[in-house]
Amino acid sequence: MSTPKCLKATVGKAKGSRIPLKSSPVTIGRADDNRISLTPETGASRHHAELIEDDGVWSVRDLGSMNGTYVNRERIEWPRALKLGDVIKIAGDVFVFEDAGEGAAVEEKSVIKSGEPTVNLDSREDSPEAAEETAAELRVLIPKLEGVVAEIGKAIVGQHEIIHSLMLALVSRGHVLMIGLPGLAKTLMIRTLAEVLDLRFRRIQFTPDLMPTDITGTDVLEVDEATGRKSYRFIRGPVFTNILLADEINRTPPKTQAALLEAMQEAHVTAAGETYSLAPPFFVLATQNPLEQEGTYPLPEAQLDRFMFSLRVDYPSEAEEEEIAESTTSDRSISLSKRMSGEEILQLQKLVRRLPVSKHVVKYATRLARATRPGDPRAPEAVKKWIHCGAGPRATQYLLLAAKAGAVMRGSLVVNCNDVRLAALPVLRHRMFTNFAADSEGVDVDEIIAKVLKDVQEPGEKDYQQAG
């Protein structure tokens, strides 16, 4: 029979007391119906975490809290088996997992290592104060973000996943490559987005004769009629905007493509030795037509990698197409309202960047990206058979950024592995290149990504033991 266990409170409401763990589960949070009820001032969620006993082994798991649950200074994303001496931090309260038997209790000095803080167990960004500040920002911004999506829905029928992905990329400070047939409302979608967000919008129709200066801008010679003095003045091109639609980007030569992609990467334009910054937010949506590839200039792999997402716009359903036909052939006008400002978008972008991510999620995102490379030991058989070249490190970065943005858009401060999985298809689709075997067998890269998601498992406890 296992020895009874308890939690020794070292910081917080119950400091100095021992709380016996008699029956499972033991819930912890601010609500009065928890077995261990914390004060509202701690910043804990109403139902924050719980301890579960299975065959004499106690584990702790987070219940989707806003501030997270920490064991030995590490934020947990999956149930963590507890060992004697483990330090559990829930908002401002700290507990030590101990034996409850007489004479069996572990001394506090041997539980908490010398010099290790008992209150500030996490970084400044992960602290309860910072998390509460972030949560307060979310409570203001999320309803506005939902209003943006609802407003776009007035003008766009269907395409909910595409609109959601556009918003993910926008709040992640990324750019999007959209592939779809003509007439699927790609231009209308991005124009509506710009209007609802009260941002400047420009559209460039890419053609074979388009020059780099047609995008970035050019110097013009001016003559002062009074003095005869000559000087150059820079005329800004259409890239100086907030939202830019690069229509049919594969129909212009590589030199012109490179000018746009450089502006996307560096957020500035250089002309005649002068650097001109692009005002944030700056969001590029480039489109490609999958038909009529003759006379086009496909984007090289290195330039494709600059886009955060690759989205495929499909035909609407029959009911949606009927609604489109009815609404667009009448004289009904749609009035759109401004729902968010550029400053609020920038605030969301900063919030996404500073949202913490657990090591568990980082490990999973890294493992997922590496599994797309045929030479990696963990690569599934489908990758080794059908992929010529897999995703690079930028895929891991974008998987994490998209997962953060996904958590923010659902109003949560906790990023989980499912957020990574939901972002995998648009992030990896244009970073995996099929070989001749896949092309000859008609295997699509989306099918291969689905197999990767099925075969790659989340890191388990053994992974952390090996890492230690």
C-alpha positions as CSV (number, residue, x, y, z in Angstrom):
1,M,0.0,0.0,0.0
2,S,1.4,3.4,-1.0
3,T,2.2,6.1,1.6
4,P,-0.4,8.9,1.9
5,K,0.6,12.1,0.2
6,C,0.0,15.7,0.9
7,L,0.7,19.2,-0.5
8,K,2.7,21.5,1.7
9,A,1.9,25.2,1.0
10,T,5.0,27.3,1.0
11,V,3.5,30.5,-0.5
12,G,-0.1,31.8,-0.6
13,K,-3.3,31.6,1.4
14,A,-2.5,28.3,3.2
15,K,1.3,28.9,3.7
16,G,2.8,26.6,6.3
17,S,-0.1,24.1,6.2
18,R,-0.2,20.5,4.9
19,I,-3.2,19.6,2.7
20,P,-3.8,15.8,2.7
21,L,-4.5,14.1,-0.6
22,K,-7.1,11.5,0.5
23,S,-9.2,10.9,-2.6
24,S,-8.9,11.6,-6.4
25,P,-9.4,14.0,-8.1
26,V,-8.3,17.1,-6.1
27,T,-9.3,20.3,-8.0
28,I,-7.5,23.6,-7.4
29,G,-8.8,27.1,-8.3
30,R,-10.6,30.3,-7.3
31,A,-14.1,28.8,-7.3
32,D,-15.6,27.6,-4.0
33,D,-16.4,24.2,-5.3
34,N,-12.7,23.2,-5.6
35,R,-11.1,20.9,-3.0
36,I,-8.4,23.5,-2.7
37,S,-9.9,26.9,-3.0
38,L,-7.5,29.8,-3.7
39,T,-8.1,33.5,-3.1
40,P,-9.3,35.6,-6.1
41,E,-6.3,37.9,-5.8
42,T,-3.9,35.1,-6.9
43,G,-4.8,35.4,-10.5
44,A,-5.8,31.7,-10.7
45,S,-8.6,30.5,-13.0
46,R,-11.9,29.3,-11.4
47,H,-10.9,25.7,-12.1
48,H,-7.2,25.9,-12.6
49,A,-5.7,22.4,-12.2
50,E,-6.4,19.1,-10.7
51,L,-4.4,16.2,-9.1
52,I,-5.3,12.7,-10.0
53,E,-4.3,9.4,-8.4
54,D,-3.9,6.2,-10.4
55,D,-2.6,3.1,-8.8
56,G,-0.7,5.0,-6.1
57,V,0.8,7.5,-8.5
58,W,-0.3,11.2,-8.3
59,S,-0.3,13.4,-11.4
60,V,-1.2,17.1,-11.9
61,R,-2.8,18.5,-15.0
62,D,-3.8,21.9,-16.1
63,L,-7.5,22.6,-16.8
64,G,-7.0,25.1,-19.6
65,S,-6.1,27.9,-17.2
66,M,-5.1,31.4,-18.3
67,N,-1.9,31.6,-16.4
68,G,-0.8,28.0,-16.6
69,T,0.4,25.4,-14.1
70,Y,4.1,25.0,-13.3
71,V,6.0,22.0,-12.0
72,N,9.6,22.7,-11.0
73,R,9.5,26.0,-12.9
74,E,8.3,24.3,-16.2
75,R,4.9,25.1,-17.6
76,I,3.0,21.8,-18.2
77,E,0.8,21.0,-21.2
78,W,0.0,17.4,-20.4
79,P,-0.5,15.4,-17.1
80,R,2.8,15.3,-15.2
81,A,3.5,12.4,-12.8
82,L,4.7,13.8,-9.4
83,K,7.7,12.8,-7.4
84,L,8.4,13.7,-3.8
85,G,9.8,17.2,-3.6
86,D,8.2,18.5,-6.8
87,V,7.3,22.2,-6.6
88,I,3.8,23.1,-8.0
89,K,3.1,26.7,-8.8
90,I,-0.5,27.8,-9.5
91,A,-0.7,31.6,-10.0
92,G,0.6,33.1,-6.8
93,D,0.4,29.9,-4.7
94,V,3.2,27.4,-4.4
95,F,2.9,23.8,-3.1
96,V,5.4,21.0,-2.4
97,F,4.4,17.4,-3.0
98,E,5.3,15.3,0.1
99,D,4.6,12.2,2.1
100,A,1.9,12.7,4.6
101,G,3.0,10.1,7.1
102,E,4.5,11.0,10.4
103,G,8.3,11.4,10.2
104,A,8.1,10.8,6.5
105,A,7.7,14.5,5.5
106,V,10.6,15.9,3.4
107,E,12.3,19.0,4.9
108,E,11.6,22.1,2.9
109,K,15.3,22.9,2.5
110,S,15.8,19.6,0.7
111,V,12.7,20.1,-1.5
112,I,13.5,23.6,-2.8
113,K,17.0,23.9,-4.0
114,S,19.3,26.4,-2.4
115,G,18.9,29.9,-3.9
116,E,15.8,28.9,-5.9
117,P,13.0,31.4,-5.6
118,T,9.7,30.2,-4.2
119,V,7.4,32.8,-5.7
120,N,8.8,34.0,-8.9
121,L,9.3,30.6,-10.5
122,D,8.8,31.8,-14.0
123,S,10.0,34.6,-16.2
124,R,8.7,38.2,-16.3
125,E,6.6,37.4,-19.4
126,D,5.0,34.3,-17.8
127,S,4.3,35.9,-14.4
128,P,0.7,36.2,-13.1
129,E,0.9,40.0,-13.4
130,A,2.0,39.9,-17.1
131,A,-0.6,37.1,-17.8
132,E,-3.4,39.1,-16.3
133,E,-2.4,42.2,-18.3
134,T,-2.4,40.1,-21.5
135,A,-5.8,38.6,-20.5
136,A,-7.2,42.1,-20.0
137,E,-6.0,43.1,-23.5
138,L,-7.6,40.0,-25.0
139,R,-10.9,40.7,-23.4
140,V,-11.0,44.1,-25.2
141,L,-9.5,42.9,-28.6
142,I,-11.2,39.5,-29.2
143,P,-14.7,40.9,-29.5
144,K,-13.4,43.4,-32.1
145,L,-11.6,40.6,-33.9
146,E,-14.8,38.6,-34.0
147,G,-16.6,41.7,-35.3
148,V,-14.1,41.9,-38.2
149,V,-14.8,38.3,-39.2
150,A,-18.6,38.8,-38.9
151,E,-18.4,42.0,-41.0
152,I,-16.4,40.3,-43.7
153,G,-19.1,37.6,-43.8
154,K,-21.6,40.3,-45.0
155,A,-19.7,40.6,-48.3
156,I,-18.1,37.1,-48.6
157,V,-20.3,34.0,-48.7
158,G,-18.6,30.9,-47.2
159,Q,-14.8,30.6,-47.2
160,H,-14.7,30.6,-43.4
161,E,-11.4,28.7,-43.1
162,I,-9.7,31.0,-45.6
163,I,-10.9,34.1,-43.7
164,H,-9.7,32.6,-40.5
165,S,-6.3,31.8,-42.0
166,L,-6.0,35.3,-43.3
167,M,-6.6,36.7,-39.8
168,L,-4.1,34.3,-38.3
169,A,-1.4,35.5,-40.7
170,L,-2.3,39.1,-40.2
171,V,-2.0,39.0,-36.4
172,S,1.2,36.9,-36.7
173,R,2.9,39.5,-39.0
174,G,3.1,37.0,-41.8
175,H,2.2,37.0,-45.5
176,V,0.0,34.7,-47.5
177,L,0.1,33.0,-50.9
178,M,-3.4,32.2,-52.2
179,I,-3.9,29.7,-55.0
180,G,-7.3,29.5,-56.6
181,L,-9.2,29.7,-59.9
182,P,-10.6,33.0,-61.2
183,G,-13.9,34.3,-59.8
184,L,-13.5,32.9,-56.3
185,A,-13.6,36.3,-54.6
186,K,-9.9,36.5,-53.8
187,T,-9.7,40.2,-54.6
188,L,-13.0,41.0,-53.0
189,M,-11.9,39.1,-49.8
190,I,-8.7,41.1,-49.3
191,R,-10.4,44.4,-50.3
192,T,-13.2,43.8,-47.8
193,L,-10.6,42.9,-45.1
194,A,-8.8,46.2,-45.7
195,E,-12.0,48.2,-45.5
196,V,-13.3,46.5,-42.3
197,L,-9.9,47.1,-40.7
198,D,-9.7,50.8,-41.8
199,L,-6.3,50.2,-43.5
200,R,-4.9,51.4,-46.8
201,F,-5.3,48.9,-49.7
202,R,-3.5,48.7,-53.0
203,R,-3.7,46.1,-55.8
204,I,-1.0,45.3,-58.3
205,Q,-1.8,43.3,-61.4
206,F,1.4,41.5,-62.2
207,T,2.2,41.3,-65.9
208,P,5.4,40.2,-67.9
209,D,6.4,43.8,-68.6
210,L,6.1,45.0,-64.9
211,M,9.4,46.5,-63.6
212,P,10.7,46.6,-60.0
213,T,10.3,50.3,-59.8
214,D,6.6,49.9,-60.7
215,I,6.2,48.3,-57.3
216,T,8.7,50.1,-55.1
217,G,8.7,53.5,-56.6
218,T,11.2,55.6,-58.6
219,D,13.2,58.8,-58.5
220,V,12.0,61.6,-60.8
221,L,14.0,64.7,-61.8
222,E,12.5,68.0,-60.8
223,V,13.6,71.4,-62.0
224,D,13.1,74.6,-60.1
225,E,11.9,77.1,-62.7
226,A,13.0,80.1,-60.7
227,T,16.6,79.0,-60.0
228,G,17.1,76.3,-62.6
229,R,18.2,73.9,-59.8
230,K,17.7,70.2,-60.5
231,S,16.9,67.6,-57.8
232,Y,15.6,64.1,-57.6
233,R,12.4,63.3,-55.7
234,F,11.3,59.8,-54.8
235,I,7.8,58.9,-55.8
236,R,6.5,56.0,-53.7
237,G,5.1,53.0,-55.4
238,P,2.1,50.9,-54.5
239,V,4.1,48.8,-52.0
240,F,3.7,51.7,-49.6
241,T,0.4,50.6,-48.1
242,N,-0.9,48.5,-45.3
243,I,-2.5,45.7,-47.3
244,L,-1.2,44.8,-50.7
245,L,-2.8,42.4,-53.2
246,A,-0.2,41.0,-55.5
247,D,-2.4,39.5,-58.2
248,E,-1.0,36.6,-60.2
249,I,2.5,37.1,-58.9
250,N,3.8,34.2,-61.1
251,R,3.1,36.2,-64.3
252,T,6.0,38.7,-63.7
253,P,9.7,38.1,-64.2
254,P,11.9,37.0,-61.2
255,K,13.5,40.5,-60.9
256,T,10.2,42.1,-60.2
257,Q,9.1,39.3,-57.9
258,A,12.3,39.7,-55.9
259,A,11.6,43.4,-55.4
260,L,8.3,42.7,-53.7
261,L,9.7,39.8,-51.7
262,E,12.6,41.9,-50.4
263,A,10.1,44.5,-49.2
264,M,8.1,41.7,-47.5
265,Q,11.2,40.4,-45.7
266,E,12.9,43.7,-44.8
267,A,9.8,46.0,-44.4
268,H,11.6,48.8,-46.2
269,V,12.5,49.9,-49.8
270,T,16.0,51.1,-50.9
271,A,16.2,53.6,-53.8
272,A,19.2,55.7,-54.8
273,G,21.0,54.8,-51.6
274,E,18.1,56.0,-49.4
275,T,16.0,53.6,-47.2
276,Y,12.3,54.2,-46.9
277,S,10.4,52.2,-44.2
278,L,7.0,50.6,-44.8
279,A,4.5,51.7,-42.3
280,P,3.1,48.8,-40.2
281,P,1.0,46.9,-40.3
282,F,2.2,45.6,-43.7
283,F,0.4,42.5,-45.1
284,V,0.9,41.0,-48.5
285,L,-1.5,38.6,-50.1
286,A,-0.2,37.1,-53.4
287,T,-2.4,35.1,-55.7
288,Q,-1.7,32.5,-58.3
289,N,-3.9,30.9,-60.9
290,P,-3.3,27.1,-61.0
291,L,-4.4,27.0,-64.7
292,E,-2.5,28.3,-67.7
293,Q,1.0,27.9,-66.5
294,E,2.5,28.7,-69.9
295,G,4.5,32.0,-69.9
296,T,4.6,32.1,-66.1
297,Y,7.5,32.5,-63.7
298,P,7.1,30.0,-60.8
299,L,8.4,31.3,-57.5
300,P,11.7,29.6,-56.5
301,E,11.7,27.6,-53.3
302,A,13.6,30.2,-51.3
303,Q,11.0,32.9,-52.2
304,L,8.1,30.6,-51.5
305,D,9.5,30.2,-48.0
306,R,9.0,33.9,-47.3
307,F,5.2,33.3,-47.2
308,M,3.8,32.1,-43.9
309,F,0.8,30.4,-45.4
310,S,-0.1,28.8,-48.7
311,L,-3.9,28.7,-49.0
312,R,-6.0,26.9,-51.6
313,V,-9.3,28.5,-52.4
314,D,-11.8,25.9,-53.6
315,Y,-15.2,26.2,-55.2
316,P,-18.2,27.1,-53.0
317,S,-20.8,24.6,-52.0
318,E,-24.0,24.4,-54.1
319,A,-26.0,26.4,-51.5
320,E,-23.3,29.0,-51.2
321,E,-23.1,29.4,-55.0
322,E,-26.8,29.9,-55.1
323,E,-26.5,32.6,-52.5
324,I,-23.6,34.3,-54.4
325,A,-25.6,34.3,-57.6
326,E,-28.7,35.8,-56.0
327,S,-26.9,38.5,-54.1
328,T,-24.5,39.6,-56.8
329,T,-27.2,39.9,-59.6
330,S,-29.5,42.2,-57.6
331,D,-29.2,45.9,-56.7
332,R,-28.7,45.2,-53.0
333,S,-25.8,47.2,-51.6
334,I,-23.7,46.1,-48.6
335,S,-22.6,48.6,-46.0
336,L,-19.5,47.7,-44.1
337,S,-18.4,49.2,-40.8
338,K,-14.9,49.8,-39.5
339,R,-14.2,47.2,-36.8
340,M,-10.5,47.6,-35.9
341,S,-7.8,50.2,-36.4
342,G,-4.2,49.7,-37.5
343,E,-3.1,50.4,-33.9
344,E,-5.2,47.6,-32.6
345,I,-3.8,45.2,-35.1
346,L,-0.3,46.2,-34.1
347,Q,-1.3,45.6,-30.4
348,L,-2.6,42.1,-31.4
349,Q,0.7,41.3,-33.2
350,K,2.7,42.3,-30.2
351,L,0.4,40.2,-27.9
352,V,0.9,37.1,-30.2
353,R,4.7,37.6,-30.1
354,R,5.0,37.8,-26.3
355,L,2.6,34.9,-25.6
356,P,4.7,32.1,-23.9
357,V,4.9,28.6,-25.3
358,S,5.8,25.5,-23.3
359,K,8.7,23.4,-24.2
360,H,6.3,20.6,-24.9
361,V,4.7,22.5,-27.8
362,V,8.1,23.7,-29.1
363,K,9.3,20.1,-29.2
364,Y,6.2,19.0,-31.0
365,A,6.4,21.8,-33.6
366,T,10.1,21.1,-34.2
367,R,9.5,17.3,-34.5
368,L,6.7,18.0,-37.0
369,A,8.8,20.2,-39.2
370,R,11.8,17.8,-39.1
371,A,9.5,14.8,-40.0
372,T,8.9,16.4,-43.4
373,R,12.6,15.8,-44.3
374,P,13.4,12.5,-46.0
375,G,16.8,12.2,-44.3
376,D,15.4,12.6,-40.8
377,P,15.2,9.3,-38.7
378,R,11.7,10.2,-37.6
379,A,10.4,10.9,-41.1
380,P,7.4,8.7,-41.9
381,E,7.6,6.3,-44.8
382,A,5.4,8.5,-46.9
383,V,7.9,11.3,-46.7
384,K,10.9,9.1,-47.5
385,K,9.0,7.7,-50.5
386,W,7.4,10.8,-52.0
387,I,9.2,13.9,-50.8
388,H,12.4,15.3,-52.5
389,C,13.0,18.2,-50.1
390,G,11.2,19.0,-46.8
391,A,10.5,22.1,-44.7
392,G,13.3,24.2,-43.2
393,P,13.6,25.9,-39.8
394,R,11.3,28.7,-40.9
395,A,8.5,26.2,-40.9
396,T,9.0,25.6,-37.2
397,Q,8.9,29.3,-36.5
398,Y,5.7,29.8,-38.4
399,L,4.1,26.7,-36.8
400,L,4.7,28.3,-33.4
401,L,3.6,31.8,-34.5
402,A,0.4,30.4,-36.1
403,A,-0.3,28.3,-33.0
404,K,0.1,31.4,-30.8
405,A,-2.2,33.4,-33.0
406,G,-4.7,30.5,-33.0
407,A,-4.7,30.5,-29.2
408,V,-5.2,34.3,-29.1
409,M,-8.1,34.2,-31.6
410,R,-9.9,31.7,-29.4
411,G,-9.3,33.9,-26.4
412,S,-6.8,31.7,-24.6
413,L,-3.3,32.3,-23.2
414,V,-2.4,28.6,-23.4
415,V,-0.9,27.4,-26.6
416,N,-1.4,23.7,-27.1
417,C,-0.3,21.1,-29.7
418,N,-3.7,21.1,-31.4
419,D,-3.0,24.7,-32.3
420,V,0.1,23.5,-34.1
421,R,-1.7,20.7,-35.9
422,L,-4.4,23.1,-37.1
423,A,-1.7,25.3,-38.7
424,A,0.4,22.5,-40.2
425,L,-1.3,22.3,-43.6
426,P,-1.0,25.9,-44.7
427,V,2.5,26.3,-43.2
428,L,4.0,23.1,-44.7
429,R,2.1,22.8,-48.0
430,H,4.5,25.1,-49.9
431,R,7.7,23.9,-48.1
432,M,7.5,20.2,-49.1
433,F,8.4,19.3,-52.6
434,T,7.3,16.0,-54.1
435,N,9.6,13.8,-56.2
436,F,8.9,12.0,-59.5
437,A,7.4,9.0,-57.7
438,A,4.7,11.1,-56.1
439,D,4.0,13.0,-59.3
440,S,3.7,9.8,-61.3
441,E,1.4,8.2,-58.7
442,G,-0.8,11.4,-58.4
443,V,0.0,11.9,-54.7
444,D,-0.8,15.3,-53.5
445,V,1.3,17.1,-50.8
446,D,-1.7,17.6,-48.7
447,E,-2.1,13.8,-48.4
448,I,1.5,13.5,-47.3
449,I,1.0,16.2,-44.6
450,A,-2.0,14.3,-43.3
451,K,0.1,11.1,-43.0
452,V,2.8,13.1,-41.2
453,L,0.3,14.5,-38.7
454,K,-1.0,11.0,-38.1
455,D,2.4,9.4,-37.6
456,V,4.2,12.1,-35.5
457,Q,3.2,11.8,-31.9
458,E,3.4,14.5,-29.2
459,P,6.5,14.2,-27.0
460,G,6.0,12.0,-24.0
461,E,7.6,11.7,-20.6
462,K,10.4,9.5,-22.0
463,D,11.5,12.3,-24.3
464,Y,12.1,14.6,-21.3
465,Q,13.9,11.9,-19.4
466,Q,16.2,11.4,-22.4
467,A,16.7,15.1,-22.7
468,G,17.6,15.4,-19.0
